[in-house]
Amino acid sequence: MFARRIPGLAGAVALAVALTSCGSSDSDSSAGDASDKSGQKTREFTVGDEKVSIPADPERVVATGYAVPTLIQADAPLVGISSWKRGEPMMDGEEKAAYDKLPKVAGELASETNYEAIAEAEPDLIVLGVPVPVLGDIDMDRLKSIAPVVAVGPMVPSEWREVSRQHADAAGVLDTYEKAEDAYDAKAAELKKKYADALDGLKFGHVGSYGDTSKGTFQREFNGSWGTNAAQDVGADYVGKPKEPGPGSRSVSEYPSLEELSDSLGASDVITYSVNTDGSVPDAVQAVLDSKLWKNLPAVKKQRAFPVAFTEAATYGDAMKTLDAIDKSFAPLLDK
Amino acid sequence: MTAVDRPVERPAGRRSLPQAAPLLGGLVLLAVVAVLSLGVGAHQVSPGEVLRALFDYHAGDDDHVIVRDIRLPRAVLATAVGAALAAAGALIQTLARNPLAEPGVLGVTAGAGFAITVGAGLGLAAGQGGQLLWAIAGSVLAALLVAAVGRTSPLRLVLTGTALTAVLGGLALGLRLMDPETFDTYRFWSVGTLAGREQEPLTLPLTGIALCLVLALTISRGLNALSLGENVARALGVSVARTQALTLVLITVLCGAATAVAGPILFVGLIVPHLVRRLAQGSVPWLLLHSMVLGPVLLLAADSAARVLLPTGEVPVAIVTAFLGGPMLIWTVRKYGAGAL
């Protein structure tokens, strides 16, 4: 959230790099009956090409990055977490209390990892929610000397589903995680059915909030991006692709000049745009809405431009709020 | 006519015709570049449509909106910022009698950057309007401090400005490293660009720039005398302290306002006075006039190039001016020798 509301941030380096230039790691796990030196049962967890021996039932977990909200919501046995400001606005009272209470062993950036604090937490597992390229900012040997390390991060925004599953799996809270997943899938299926006729054949476009309008640009998101992936589960189709696709999130979003607003969104039947969790409009989006070019867009003239909150959700728990927001915003389409 | 005017005006009068021609040429070039800038951008607009947007505007036509509401105010902004930075550069080089001086040497740019950092750290500089105010306040305070400490001599002034720039730069860097939010706010501001800035309320800073440009011309004769040395200037009846103080104020407002609205664009203030120095033939009034015309030409050309250089989007104009400015400075030195400086 933080990363999307305030231009360019989200751990300016770590997360931006994470989502623009790196890939997620495939992982798999297999139960085993081995034990570590302390006698704790272990199992083999595969992350990419690397196999990591982790506790079969972790009791003291340190989480960073995207793993933080997932493991808080799944009631993992956390003993330390990184700062995760972008997710704070989405946390309910209980989650926020847990987040505030847990010792912070790292900042927003991977480079702000506090190794001594992690060691003091005495974890038996460290789950890094950052993609592999960002690991260059981390002294992995030092971390591995403290506890087994599982590092998994998303390549594109919509991969939060797979990545969060891997985090929960490693931390031994897959059961709790899957309950949230099932609830989300049921809600999404219900909404998809509800809006099936209304959304049929419509071309969607999305204006995101991650960007810096001082550069005269806006964020255009396509299928698979932060602002679109939950709406896709409801049946919306954000057609098109970036003119110059890049790695990571650049494959599902772009930053055209404001001059290109009509070129980019002129053919969209419906336009959605990201708003903050309290419904307020981020500066990056407000600059677009204030433009005369925006007011000239066919979808806007037909009053088919809708705000969507909680677009930065990276857990099933948070994404439930996204579905609620989408349901509220798309309601006028039922009258078409 | 005062005693001050005579030695300055006579040579200026003799040169007025040959100098007026290149100035007129510069104005024509400025007009051409300005019109061309209205036709250049991410969205293709035909020349005919550009003219219709200017003289037969329809709010429902996207091409017209782009030309009138985005490119035209941006061209005005580029003209004002280019003139302000170039004039400020000419003033500081004359005042400091240092060819390598540029407006930032007074700590104005560092002051603006430090203020933006502090404002962001306090959570009060999120929007561009807020950043504008913080940048102006920082520029003014830094310049006042430099003027207070270094007012006794040009060398002391430059040294004080350099020292303050280093101190403020270090403090600001420390603050930014402690807070990622502050770092983000600053890094977007710190790369000078005109893109998107045209949508901000610019009436006040642009009015301030226009007034200061006029004032700079009115004191240019005093500066002409001052360029011969303080003793000579006093002998010619110039109030040295008053001229220096007023010049400092003008440099501060010109550079502060330009930096506040567009971010740091350093090379224009350094390079433009050198490019026109031979045309001015030692006359500060002509140096200022030529700078006020060539500065906008350079910035408009750089800004137009910035829009189309890369297929992935705009390049901040400060980067383009740096790429243009470096080779231009080297070319000037090679062609005209150190005397050009």
Boltz contact constraints between the chains, C-beta under 6 A:
constraints:
  - contact:
      token1: [A, 7]
      token2: [B, 188]
      max_distance: 6.0
  - contact:
      token1: [A, 8]
      token2: [B, 184]
      max_distance: 6.0
  - contact:
      token1: [A, 9]
      token2: [B, 184]
      max_distance: 6.0
  - contact:
      token1: [A, 12]
      token2: [B, 180]
      max_distance: 6.0
  - contact:
      token1: [A, 12]
      token2: [B, 183]
      max_distance: 6.0
  - contact:
      token1: [A, 12]
      token2: [B, 184]
      max_distance: 6.0
  - contact:
      token1: [A, 108]
      token2: [B, 180]
      max_distance: 6.0
  - contact:
      token1: [A, 212]
      token2: [B, 188]
      max_distance: 6.0
  - contact:
      token1: [A, 213]
      token2: [B, 196]
      max_distance: 6.0
  - contact:
      token1: [A, 214]
      token2: [B, 128]
      max_distance: 6.0
  - contact:
      token1: [A, 214]
      token2: [B, 188]
      max_distance: 6.0
  - contact:
      token1: [A, 214]
      token2: [B, 196]
      max_distance: 6.0
  - contact:
      token1: [A, 215]
      token2: [B, 195]
      max_distance: 6.0
  - contact:
      token1: [A, 215]
      token2: [B, 196]
      max_distance: 6.0
  - contact:
      token1: [A, 216]
      token2: [B, 195]
      max_distance: 6.0
  - contact:
      token1: [A, 216]
      token2: [B, 196]
      max_distance: 6.0
  - contact:
      token1: [A, 244]
      token2: [B, 311]
      max_distance: 6.0
  - contact:
      token1: [A, 244]
      token2: [B, 312]
      max_distance: 6.0
  - contact:
      token1: [A, 255]
      token2: [B, 313]
      max_distance: 6.0
  - contact:
      token1: [A, 257]
      token2: [B, 42]
      max_distance: 6.0
  - contact:
      token1: [A, 259]
      token2: [B, 41]
      max_distance: 6.0
  - contact:
      token1: [A, 259]
      token2: [B, 42]
      max_distance: 6.0
  - contact:
      token1: [A, 259]
      token2: [B, 43]
      max_distance: 6.0
  - contact:
      token1: [A, 259]
      token2: [B, 66]
      max_distance: 6.0
  - contact:
      token1: [A, 260]
      token2: [B, 42]
      max_distance: 6.0
  - contact:
      token1: [A, 260]
      token2: [B, 43]
      max_distance: 6.0
  - contact:
      token1: [A, 262]
      token2: [B, 62]
      max_distance: 6.0
  - contact:
      token1: [A, 292]
      token2: [B, 65]
      max_distance: 6.0
  - contact:
      token1: [A, 292]
      token2: [B, 69]
      max_distance: 6.0
  - contact:
      token1: [A, 293]
      token2: [B, 62]
      max_distance: 6.0
  - contact:
      token1: [A, 293]
      token2: [B, 65]
      max_distance: 6.0
  - contact:
      token1: [A, 296]
      token2: [B, 62]
      max_distance: 6.0
